Every structure is written in structure tokens, then in C-alpha cells.
């Protein structure tokens, strides 16, 4: 029989690889023997949140906080979920609890915590986007950017989500705003090219990819898209799943 430590380690490996069903199997075995592992309960909360089992996720996060009331990640995860469910007063209490726990004395959330919250919203946005729920993904990316407007990687993902949702002009606007912030952020320029191509502006799309090649001659995505243009490939090559990974 596997030891408790081994089960937790295997579960964490599956969790990190986003093989959530397998991770859940091991974590549930762990808490059936010992329910005092706050990190395991927190990860089960994340998994059930992803699965759309919101009541179950809330229960896991609360159980994690009973074990460790100062568990920052569990507080943040629960606050994000409650906020997404429209339970704003409950979420606000948790934010306040977190601020008091860190004794900052500031009216605003600490930069580190703002970053953590942004990334949590962005992660949820990625999940929604991966299953085609683009409106929900857009909402999550916007929440992330409200906390940290300078996160250009998230703003790029927002531009992609708009394109995947058929909102090409807004996609172009978002991606151009990223390039104003950082003209050398190649993922945004490549995605701008994809959106331009999707609406039929082939010459403009090629110019964006050529700009990338001029600065990064070995950029695989820019080279691939330019080859597709040169071969006369249709717009079908640029499907909703045609996204640059960050």
C-alpha cells in the first residue's frame, strides 16, 4: 500500500500536469484517511471549481481554512470563486481578512496579492476558453486586467478570446494596445496578424509577421504563418484553436 506521503506526491504531480481526474483520485484517498492536509483540500477545491462543482469547491476551500485559517492561497481561491458566483459581500470579507492578516494598513491590495488574483482569474479564463465559453473567458481576463492593467500576456489572451468569439475589431484593438505598451512583444504581434488574416487583410497580416521575423528570424510561428500565406492557404488554417502559447 502506498504511504500517505507517496499518494500526496503522486497527486501533486498529476495536478501540476493538469491531469485533474487522476489527481482527484489520489487526493480523495488521502483525505479519507486524514482530512488535516490543508494543501490537499485546497487542490481538491481547485479541481472541483474547474469541474463546475462550485458548492463542493467552496466546501473544500472552507475545510482547508479550518485546518489553516491563514492559508493565503485557499483564501484567494475561495474569494475568487465567491466573487465569480456574485457573492460579493462574502468575497469582500475574505479580502479584508487577508489584508488584516498581512497587516499592511493600506486601502488597496498588496501588489503581490493583486498579481496572484490576476493570475487566478486568467487561469479560469484559460479553462473557459479551452472549452469554447468565450464570453466567460473574456469576463475573467477583464477581471484580471482590472487588477493589473500592465499584464500584457493576459491582454493578449483577451485579444485572442475576442477573435475566437467572432469579435474581430475588438480583438485588433486589444492587440494593438498591447503593442503600444511593448512593440517587441512578439506573441501579440503574431496574434494581431492572425486576427487581420481572419478578417481578410492578408497583406496587413503578412506585414505583422514580417516585423517579427525582422527581429526574431527563428520565430517558428511567424515563419509558419508566412509559409501558409505564400502557399495560398485559406483562412481555414487559422482556426479558433490556432493560438500562440505563452
Beta strands, then each sheet from edge to edge (+ up, - down):
end
